[in-house]
Amino acid sequence: MTDDPRIARQITLIREEMSPPPGAGLVRMALGLGMICHALFATVILSMVLVLLFSLSQSFCTVPWPWAILANAALIVQFPLAHSTLLTKNCNGTLQRLFPGPYGATLATTTCAVIASAQLLALFTLWKPSEIIWWQAEAAIFGPSARPMRLRG
């Protein structure tokens, strides 16, 4: 079985993975952080679709009015303020210090994307609905009242 070159190559790859060369830690950390970033962003997209599907009329948590107005205002303000701060040179140094050794500088951009995704996830999942609906999606998949009429003939 080990005479098969495909199996021999797989064994070699596994051995190399178990004892990576210097710098491989950066690759592992980058892959791990990249997977976290993409999974979090996919969660953001899913939550955005669900929230917009219900025209921002449903929420994952509740806050009584008028406190909901303050909560929504904080959610609106937090993204542009924090996002703009993350893009400054001073904050870039802070992002670089979040990971040990030489990895921080390389992973600063991905770290910024993870934080921005977490902010968007907070915005979509913590938004407090009001009683005002300005627009609602309409299509056949949303219920029988939205189906087109059929002519009998």
N, C-alpha and C positions, 0 to 999 in steps of 0.2 A: 504494500500500500504506500510506503514512503518512496517507492521508485517513481510514482506518478509525479511529474514536475509541478502540477497544479497544487497538489497537497504539500509538497516540499516548499513551495513558495508561500503557502498559507502559514505553515509552521515558522518559516523565516520571518514573516510579517508579525506574527504573534510574539516571537522572541524579541524582535526589535522594538515592539511596542512596550514590552515589559522592562526594557532597559534603554530608554530614549537618550539621544545625545544631548549635550547642553543646549538650552534654548527650547527644548521640547515642552518644558513647563509653560512657557508663554503660549505655545500653540494649543495646549490643553486648556489653559485658562481662557484663551480667546475663543475657542470652540464652545466651551461651557457658557461663557458670558453671551456669546452670539446666539446660542440655543435659548437661553433665558430671554434675551431681547426679542427674538422672533416669536417665541411662545407668548410673551406678554403683549406684543403688538397684535398678534392674531386674536388674543382675548379682547383687546381694545376694539378691534374691528367687529368682532361678534357682538360685544356689548353695544357698540354704536348702532349696528343694524337692528338689534332688538329694541333699543330705546327709541330709535327713529320709526321703527315699524309701528309702535304704539303712540306715535306723535308726542313723545315726551309726557304722556299722561299717566305712565306707570313708573314706579321707582322701586329700588331694591331696599330702601329704608325710608323711614318717615320722620319728619320733624314738624311740629305744629306751626301753623301760621301765627304770627308774622315772623317767627324765627327762621322759617324756610326761606324767606326773602334774603336774610343775611347769609344763610348757608349757600344759596345759589350765587349771591354776589361774590362770596369768597371763592367759590369754584370757578367763576368767570375770571376773576382777577389773578388767581394763583398761577394759571398756565402761562400767560404772557410775561408776567413778572419773573417767575422762576426760570422760565425758558430763556428769557433775555439775559438773566444773571448767569445762567449756565454757559452762555456763549462768550462771556467776557474773559479776558486774559487772567484776571485774578482768580476767578472760579475754576478756570482750566487747571491751575495749580492745585486747587483743592481736589478736583476730579482725579488728577494724577496721583495724589497721595492716598486715594482709597484702596489701591492695590499695592502689594509689597514690591520692593526692589525696582527693577527697571521696567516692570510690566505696566505700571500706572500710566506712563506717557503714551504707550501704544494703545492702551485700552480706554483712554479718556473719552474718545468719540462714542464708543459703544456704551460706556457708562452713562454718558449724557443721553443717549437714545433710550436706555432702560429707565432713567428717571423721567424723561418726557413721556414715555409710554405709561408709566405709573400715574403720572399727572392726568393724562387723558382718560385712563381707566377710572380714576377717582371722579373726574368730571361726568362721565357717562353713567356710572353706577350710583353715584351719590346725589344726582340731580333731584330736586324736589319738584313734583308736578304742581302746576296751578290748575285752576278750573277753566282756563282760557285755552282753546285749541284754535290756532290760526290756520292750520292745514292738516289734513289727514290723508294718508295713502289710500287709494281706492283701486281695487282690482278683483278679479273673479276669485282669487285664492283667499280673499278676506271674508267671504261669506255669501250666502244666497242672494242678498239684496244687491250685491254688486255685479251679479251675472247679467250678461246681455239678454234681452228679450228675444224669444224665438217666435217666428211667425208660423202659424199653422196653415197648412195648405193642401 
